[in-house]
Amino acid sequence: MREFDYRRASDVAGAVALLGADPDTRFLGGGTNLVDLMKAGVERPARLVDIRELPLDQIEPTPEGGLRIGATVTNGDLAAHPEVRRRYPALAQAVLAGASGQLRNMATVGGNLLQRTRCGYFTDVTRPCNKRVPGSGCPAVEGEHRNHAILGASENCVAVHPSDMAVALVAFDAVVHFETADGSGEAPLADFYLPVGDTPHRETALPPGALITGVVLPPVPVAANSRYRKVRERASYAFAIGSLAAALDVRDGVVRDARLAFGAVASRPWRALAAERVLIGATADAETYAAAADAELAAARPLPHNGYKVTLMRNLVVAELTRLAQEAAR
């Protein structure tokens, strides 16, 4: 591990100034991803700025009726918050599915959004990787890619985004707020993660030198009837091979509103807008749910060894929407 300087920020402006003074500086929240990458040699910061004492650890109602979640709120506190559990249950379930209890008590909301892919080629500095060294190649295309992307990938990168939390946040139109030396800014989470294209090393639209200060969830009535379902290769702590955040409003047998987002199938949390368009206004039955899944998955381009994800996601959509409709009818 490269030797590094350590500073503790006491206010947001000071933290931003410390980052702007040296491009090799990184913010340290819980460190559950960054420290691992430093040990592996993937990240080699010259300085860490500890932001855990910044006043960004609250979950508060917004004037519009949504929730503002501070960037240093731990994943454990987010999942346990009564308003999150009541109004956005899929978000609480996603966070609980995302890691062990010890990690949830350290990991922060802001850090979760910025975590890097767990692709084995990315984390192995002896191998080429376009995310780590632009232009070096993507060996996963021809190599090990069983858990890689089927949507939105390119020949330059087929890795998937690892976050569970971000999948639910995308489904509910969350907005990321950040602070820069030039002032405050915000970006819808759906636009926060950049398409892979020719620049897979550019993962987010966060401006250089910016600090995430929080995430705002708008009021989303359909989110109260929502679920997060994660499929993984073992029942204990593991990253997803496919996941789904789903919300459904059914009245008189017709879908009035729906939200769907896929996880572990693309380089970013994947909002299933094509599926939502099929669902809204249609009869709430298994045939409609299957048609919605097929509409979204028509864009899938699986590799030789991960085509199973197409079937997996189709089955997840049908099963979870069926369950949500049944629960709503009780």
DOZAMAR-817246 format. One record per residue (C-alpha): residue number from 1; residue in three letters; x, y negated, z. Coordinates in Angstrom, 1 decimal, always signed. Layout:
> NUM	Ala	X	Y	Z
...
% end
This chain:
> 1	Met	+0.0	+0.0	+0.0
> 2	Arg	+1.3	-3.5	-0.9
> 3	Glu	+2.1	-5.7	+2.1
> 4	Phe	-0.6	-8.4	+2.5
> 5	Asp	-1.4	-11.5	+4.5
> 6	Tyr	-4.5	-11.6	+6.7
> 7	Arg	-6.7	-14.6	+7.5
> 8	Arg	-10.0	-14.9	+9.3
> 9	Ala	-12.5	-17.4	+7.9
> 10	Ser	-14.5	-19.5	+10.3
> 11	Asp	-16.8	-21.1	+7.7
> 12	Val	-18.0	-20.6	+4.1
> 13	Ala	-16.1	-23.6	+2.6
> 14	Gly	-12.9	-22.4	+4.3
> 15	Ala	-13.3	-18.9	+3.0
> 16	Val	-13.8	-20.2	-0.6
> 17	Ala	-10.8	-22.5	-0.3
> 18	Leu	-8.6	-19.6	+0.8
> 19	Leu	-9.7	-17.5	-2.1
> 20	Gly	-9.2	-20.3	-4.6
> 21	Ala	-5.6	-20.9	-3.4
> 22	Asp	-4.4	-17.5	-4.6
> 23	Pro	-6.1	-15.3	-7.2
> 24	Asp	-4.6	-12.2	-5.5
> 25	Thr	-6.8	-12.9	-2.5
> 26	Arg	-9.8	-10.6	-1.7
> 27	Phe	-12.7	-11.1	+0.8
> 28	Leu	-12.9	-8.4	+3.5
> 29	Gly	-16.3	-7.5	+4.8
> 30	Gly	-16.7	-4.0	+6.1
> 31	Gly	-13.8	-2.8	+4.0
> 32	Thr	-15.4	+0.6	+3.3
> 33	Asn	-14.6	+0.4	-0.4
> 34	Leu	-11.8	-2.2	-0.7
> 35	Val	-9.5	-0.5	+1.9
> 36	Asp	-9.9	+2.9	+0.1
> 37	Leu	-8.9	+1.3	-3.2
> 38	Met	-5.9	-0.4	-1.5
> 39	Lys	-4.7	+2.9	-0.2
> 40	Ala	-5.0	+4.4	-3.7
> 41	Gly	-3.1	+1.5	-5.2
> 42	Val	-6.1	+0.4	-7.4
> 43	Glu	-6.4	-2.9	-5.5
> 44	Arg	-3.2	-4.7	-4.5
> 45	Pro	-4.2	-8.0	-2.9
> 46	Ala	-1.6	-10.4	-1.5
> 47	Arg	-4.1	-11.7	+1.1
> 48	Leu	-7.3	-10.5	+2.8
> 49	Val	-9.8	-13.1	+4.0
> 50	Asp	-12.0	-11.6	+6.8
> 51	Ile	-15.5	-13.0	+6.4
> 52	Arg	-17.2	-11.0	+9.1
> 53	Glu	-17.5	-13.9	+11.5
> 54	Leu	-19.3	-16.2	+9.0
> 55	Pro	-22.9	-17.1	+9.8
> 56	Leu	-24.3	-14.8	+7.1
> 57	Asp	-25.6	-11.9	+9.2
> 58	Gln	-29.3	-12.7	+9.4
> 59	Ile	-32.4	-11.5	+7.6
> 60	Glu	-35.0	-14.3	+7.5
> 61	Pro	-38.3	-15.0	+5.8
> 62	Thr	-38.3	-17.4	+2.9
> 63	Pro	-40.9	-20.2	+2.4
> 64	Glu	-42.2	-18.3	-0.6
> 65	Gly	-43.0	-15.2	+1.4
> 66	Gly	-39.9	-13.2	+0.6
> 67	Leu	-36.8	-12.3	+2.6
> 68	Arg	-33.3	-13.7	+2.6
> 69	Ile	-30.6	-11.2	+3.5
> 70	Gly	-27.2	-12.6	+4.5
> 71	Ala	-24.1	-11.2	+2.8
> 72	Thr	-22.6	-9.9	+6.0
> 73	Val	-25.7	-8.1	+7.2
> 74	Thr	-24.6	-4.5	+7.7
> 75	Asn	-26.3	-1.7	+5.7
> 76	Gly	-27.4	-0.2	+9.0
> 77	Asp	-29.2	-3.4	+10.2
> 78	Leu	-30.8	-3.8	+6.7
> 79	Ala	-32.3	-0.3	+6.8
> 80	Ala	-33.6	-0.7	+10.3
> 81	His	-35.2	-4.2	+9.9
> 82	Pro	-38.9	-3.9	+10.4
> 83	Glu	-39.9	-6.3	+7.6
> 84	Val	-37.7	-4.4	+5.1
> 85	Arg	-39.2	-1.1	+6.1
> 86	Arg	-42.7	-2.5	+5.9
> 87	Arg	-42.6	-4.6	+2.8
> 88	Tyr	-39.8	-2.9	+0.8
> 89	Pro	-39.6	+0.7	+2.0
> 90	Ala	-37.7	+1.8	-1.1
> 91	Leu	-34.8	-0.5	-0.1
> 92	Ala	-34.6	+0.9	+3.4
> 93	Gln	-34.7	+4.4	+2.0
> 94	Ala	-32.0	+3.6	-0.6
> 95	Val	-29.6	+2.2	+2.1
> 96	Leu	-30.2	+5.2	+4.3
> 97	Ala	-29.4	+7.5	+1.4
> 98	Gly	-26.2	+5.6	+0.6
> 99	Ala	-23.7	+6.7	+3.1
> 100	Ser	-23.1	+8.1	+6.6
> 101	Gly	-24.2	+6.3	+9.7
> 102	Gln	-20.7	+5.2	+10.5
> 103	Leu	-20.2	+3.7	+7.1
> 104	Arg	-23.6	+1.9	+7.2
> 105	Asn	-22.7	+0.3	+10.4
> 106	Met	-19.5	-1.2	+8.8
> 107	Ala	-20.5	-1.8	+5.2
> 108	Thr	-22.1	-5.2	+4.3
> 109	Val	-24.7	-6.2	+1.8
> 110	Gly	-22.3	-8.4	-0.2
> 111	Gly	-19.7	-5.7	-0.3
> 112	Asn	-22.2	-3.1	-1.4
> 113	Leu	-23.1	-5.2	-4.4
> 114	Leu	-19.4	-5.5	-5.4
> 115	Gln	-18.3	-1.9	-4.8
> 116	Arg	-16.4	-0.3	-7.7
> 117	Thr	-17.1	+2.9	-9.6
> 118	Arg	-16.1	+6.2	-8.1
> 119	Cys	-15.0	+7.6	-11.5
> 120	Gly	-12.0	+9.8	-10.9
> 121	Tyr	-10.0	+8.2	-13.7
> 122	Phe	-10.5	+4.7	-12.2
> 123	Thr	-9.3	+5.8	-8.8
> 124	Asp	-6.3	+7.7	-10.1
> 125	Val	-3.6	+5.1	-11.0
> 126	Thr	-1.6	+7.8	-12.9
> 127	Arg	-4.4	+7.9	-15.5
> 128	Pro	-5.5	+5.4	-18.1
> 129	Cys	-8.7	+3.4	-17.4
> 130	Asn	-10.1	+0.4	-19.2
> 131	Lys	-11.7	-0.9	-16.0
> 132	Arg	-8.4	-0.9	-14.2
> 133	Val	-6.0	-1.6	-17.1
> 134	Pro	-7.9	-3.2	-20.0
> 135	Gly	-7.0	-1.5	-23.3
> 136	Ser	-5.5	+1.6	-21.8
> 137	Gly	-8.5	+3.8	-22.9
> 138	Cys	-11.3	+5.8	-21.3
> 139	Pro	-10.3	+9.5	-20.9
> 140	Ala	-13.7	+10.3	-19.4
> 141	Val	-15.2	+10.2	-22.9
> 142	Glu	-13.4	+13.4	-23.8
> 143	Gly	-12.6	+14.5	-20.3
> 144	Glu	-14.6	+15.0	-17.1
> 145	His	-17.9	+13.2	-17.4
> 146	Arg	-20.6	+15.3	-15.8
> 147	Asn	-21.7	+12.5	-13.6
> 148	His	-21.1	+9.7	-16.0
> 149	Ala	-23.4	+7.3	-17.9
> 150	Ile	-26.2	+8.2	-20.3
> 151	Leu	-27.5	+4.7	-20.7
> 152	Gly	-25.8	+1.4	-21.7
> 153	Ala	-22.3	+2.9	-22.0
> 154	Ser	-19.7	+2.3	-24.7
> 155	Glu	-16.6	+4.0	-26.1
> 156	Asn	-14.6	+1.8	-23.7
> 157	Cys	-16.2	+3.1	-20.5
> 158	Val	-18.8	+5.7	-19.4
> 159	Ala	-18.5	+5.2	-15.6
> 160	Val	-21.6	+4.7	-13.4
> 161	His	-22.3	+2.1	-10.7
> 162	Pro	-22.3	+3.9	-7.3
> 163	Ser	-24.7	+1.7	-5.3
> 164	Asp	-28.0	+3.0	-4.0
> 165	Met	-29.0	-0.3	-2.4
> 166	Ala	-28.6	-2.3	-5.7
> 167	Val	-31.0	+0.0	-7.5
> 168	Ala	-33.8	-0.9	-5.2
> 169	Leu	-32.9	-4.6	-5.2
> 170	Val	-33.0	-4.7	-9.0
> 171	Ala	-36.4	-3.1	-9.0
> 172	Phe	-37.7	-5.9	-6.8
> 173	Asp	-36.2	-8.8	-8.7
> 174	Ala	-33.6	-9.7	-6.1
> 175	Val	-31.5	-12.9	-6.7
> 176	Val	-27.8	-13.1	-5.6
> 177	His	-26.7	-16.4	-4.0
> 178	Phe	-23.1	-17.5	-3.9
> 179	Glu	-20.8	-20.4	-3.0
> 180	Thr	-17.9	-21.8	-5.1
> 181	Ala	-15.6	-24.7	-4.7
> 182	Asp	-17.9	-26.6	-7.0
> 183	Gly	-21.1	-25.8	-5.1
> 184	Ser	-23.8	-23.2	-4.7
> 185	Gly	-25.1	-20.9	-7.4
> 186	Glu	-27.5	-18.0	-8.0
> 187	Ala	-28.1	-15.2	-10.4
> 188	Pro	-30.8	-12.6	-10.8
> 189	Leu	-29.4	-9.2	-9.9
> 190	Ala	-30.6	-7.9	-13.2
> 191	Asp	-28.2	-10.3	-14.9
> 192	Phe	-25.5	-10.1	-12.2
> 193	Tyr	-24.0	-6.9	-13.6
> 194	Leu	-22.5	-7.3	-17.1
> 195	Pro	-22.9	-4.8	-20.0
> 196	Val	-19.9	-2.6	-20.5
> 197	Gly	-19.3	-3.6	-24.2
> 198	Asp	-15.6	-4.2	-24.9
> 199	Thr	-14.8	-5.6	-21.5
> 200	Pro	-15.6	-3.0	-18.8
> 201	His	-13.1	-4.7	-16.4
> 202	Arg	-15.5	-7.6	-16.2
> 203	Glu	-18.2	-6.1	-14.0
> 204	Thr	-20.2	-9.0	-12.7
> 205	Ala	-21.2	-12.6	-13.6
> 206	Leu	-19.9	-13.8	-10.3
> 207	Pro	-17.7	-16.9	-11.0
> 208	Pro	-14.0	-16.8	-10.2
> 209	Gly	-13.4	-17.8	-6.6
> 210	Ala	-17.0	-17.3	-5.5
> 211	Leu	-18.3	-15.8	-2.3
> 212	Ile	-21.6	-14.0	-2.1
> 213	Thr	-23.6	-15.6	+0.7
> 214	Gly	-26.8	-13.6	+0.5
> 215	Val	-29.5	-11.9	-1.5
> 216	Val	-33.1	-13.2	-1.8
> 217	Leu	-36.0	-10.9	-2.3
> 218	Pro	-39.2	-12.6	-3.7
> 219	Pro	-42.6	-11.5	-2.4
> 220	Val	-43.4	-8.3	-4.4
> 221	Pro	-46.8	-6.9	-3.3
> 222	Val	-46.3	-3.6	-5.2
> 223	Ala	-43.1	-3.0	-3.3
> 224	Ala	-45.1	-2.0	-0.1
> 225	Asn	-45.9	+1.2	-1.9
> 226	Ser	-42.5	+2.2	-3.0
> 227	Arg	-40.0	+5.1	-2.7
> 228	Tyr	-36.3	+5.8	-3.3
> 229	Arg	-35.4	+9.3	-4.4
> 230	Lys	-31.7	+10.3	-4.7
> 231	Val	-30.5	+13.5	-6.2
> 232	Arg	-27.0	+14.6	-5.2
> 233	Glu	-24.9	+17.7	-5.4
> 234	Arg	-25.0	+18.4	-1.7
> 235	Ala	-27.5	+17.4	+1.0
> 236	Ser	-24.9	+15.5	+3.1
> 237	Tyr	-23.3	+12.2	+2.3
> 238	Ala	-22.5	+12.1	-1.4
> 239	Phe	-22.9	+9.8	-4.4
> 240	Ala	-26.0	+10.3	-6.6
> 241	Ile	-26.1	+12.2	-9.9
> 242	Gly	-29.4	+10.5	-10.5
> 243	Ser	-31.7	+8.2	-8.5
> 244	Leu	-34.9	+6.3	-8.8
> 245	Ala	-36.5	+3.3	-7.1
> 246	Ala	-40.2	+3.3	-7.8
> 247	Ala	-43.2	+1.2	-6.8
> 248	Leu	-46.8	+1.7	-8.0
> 249	Asp	-50.1	+0.0	-7.6
> 250	Val	-53.1	+2.1	-8.7
> 251	Arg	-56.7	+0.9	-8.6
> 252	Asp	-59.7	+2.8	-10.0
> 253	Gly	-57.3	+5.3	-11.6
> 254	Val	-55.4	+2.6	-13.6
> 255	Val	-51.8	+1.4	-13.0
> 256	Arg	-52.1	-2.3	-12.2
> 257	Asp	-48.4	-2.8	-11.4
> 258	Ala	-45.2	-0.8	-11.4
> 259	Arg	-41.5	-1.2	-10.8
> 260	Leu	-38.8	+1.3	-11.8
> 261	Ala	-35.1	+1.3	-11.6
> 262	Phe	-32.6	+4.1	-12.3
> 263	Gly	-29.3	+4.8	-10.5
> 264	Ala	-26.2	+6.8	-11.4
> 265	Val	-27.0	+6.8	-15.1
> 266	Ala	-25.3	+3.5	-16.2
> 267	Ser	-22.5	+1.1	-15.4
> 268	Arg	-25.1	-1.0	-13.5
> 269	Pro	-28.4	-0.4	-11.7
> 270	Trp	-30.8	+0.2	-14.6
> 271	Arg	-34.2	-1.6	-14.6
> 272	Ala	-36.6	+0.6	-16.6
> 273	Leu	-38.5	-2.1	-18.3
> 274	Ala	-39.7	+0.1	-21.2
> 275	Ala	-41.1	+2.6	-18.8
> 276	Glu	-42.9	-0.2	-16.9
> 277	Arg	-44.5	-1.5	-20.1
> 278	Val	-46.0	+2.0	-20.7
> 279	Leu	-47.3	+2.3	-17.2
> 280	Ile	-49.0	-1.0	-16.6
> 281	Gly	-52.6	-0.8	-17.8
> 282	Ala	-52.5	+3.0	-18.4
> 283	Thr	-54.3	+5.9	-16.7
> 284	Ala	-52.4	+7.0	-13.6
> 285	Asp	-51.6	+10.6	-14.4
> 286	Ala	-48.7	+12.9	-15.1
> 287	Glu	-49.0	+12.4	-18.9
> 288	Thr	-48.6	+8.7	-18.5
> 289	Tyr	-45.7	+9.0	-16.2
> 290	Ala	-43.9	+11.4	-18.6
> 291	Ala	-44.6	+9.0	-21.5
> 292	Ala	-43.1	+6.2	-19.5
> 293	Ala	-40.0	+8.2	-18.7
> 294	Asp	-39.6	+9.2	-22.3
> 295	Ala	-39.9	+5.6	-23.5
> 296	Glu	-37.0	+4.6	-21.2
> 297	Leu	-34.8	+7.6	-21.9
> 298	Ala	-35.2	+7.3	-25.7
> 299	Ala	-32.1	+5.0	-25.5
> 300	Ala	-30.1	+7.6	-23.7
> 301	Arg	-26.8	+8.7	-25.3
> 302	Pro	-25.5	+11.6	-23.2
> 303	Leu	-22.1	+13.0	-23.6
> 304	Pro	-21.5	+16.8	-24.1
> 305	His	-21.6	+17.6	-20.4
> 306	Asn	-24.1	+15.2	-18.8
> 307	Gly	-27.2	+15.7	-20.9
> 308	Tyr	-28.9	+17.3	-17.9
> 309	Lys	-29.4	+13.7	-16.6
> 310	Val	-32.1	+13.0	-19.2
> 311	Thr	-34.2	+15.9	-17.9
> 312	Leu	-33.4	+15.0	-14.3
> 313	Met	-34.5	+11.4	-14.6
> 314	Arg	-37.7	+12.4	-16.5
> 315	Asn	-38.6	+14.8	-13.8
> 316	Leu	-37.8	+12.3	-11.1
> 317	Val	-40.1	+9.7	-12.6
> 318	Val	-43.0	+12.1	-13.0
> 319	Ala	-42.6	+13.5	-9.5
> 320	Glu	-42.2	+10.3	-7.6
> 321	Leu	-44.9	+8.3	-9.4
> 322	Thr	-47.3	+11.2	-8.8
> 323	Arg	-46.4	+11.1	-5.1
> 324	Leu	-46.8	+7.4	-4.9
> 325	Ala	-50.3	+7.6	-6.5
> 326	Gln	-51.3	+10.3	-4.1
> 327	Glu	-50.1	+8.3	-1.1
> 328	Ala	-51.9	+5.2	-2.3
> 329	Ala	-55.1	+7.1	-2.6
> 330	Arg	-55.1	+8.2	+1.1
% end
